[in-house]
Amino acid sequence: MLGRLLPHLSGAVIESIKRTAGVITLRAGCHASRVRCPGCGMPSWRVHGRYVRRLGDAPVAGSPVVIELTVRRFKCLSSRCPAVAFAEQIEGLTRPHARQTQVLRSMLASIALCLAGRPGARPAASLRIRITPG
């Protein structure tokens, strides 16, 4: 059901949903057993470590959404690959170093194109989209 409402989360496993101080927090992880190395494309299953990544997402029912995504780091199994270790990415949800989902990024880009920068902050705030200066 959640995959139909939020299709960009279909590659993630939602572990919990909570609402605190008006913010909806989704705790999630990935269900893929193997991940392809972005450097050479070779599949890897050797988990090197884990960390939690916080992503801003599009508001739901007028509340801001934060995704706390447990991301696994993998070791590349190819000796010829320059990428020794890499973090998994979820198609349609994450990109390297991004702090927002692609859905939220598209919403902010539309506001920025229409209103050009600082004037867009007010409508974004009324849509419950959190933004930071800079």
Salt bridges, closest charged atoms under 4 A:
ASP57 OD2 - HIS8 NE2 2.83
GLU68 OE1 - ARG27 NE 3.02
GLU68 OE2 - ARG54 NH1 2.74
GLU88 OE1 - ARG72 NH2 2.87
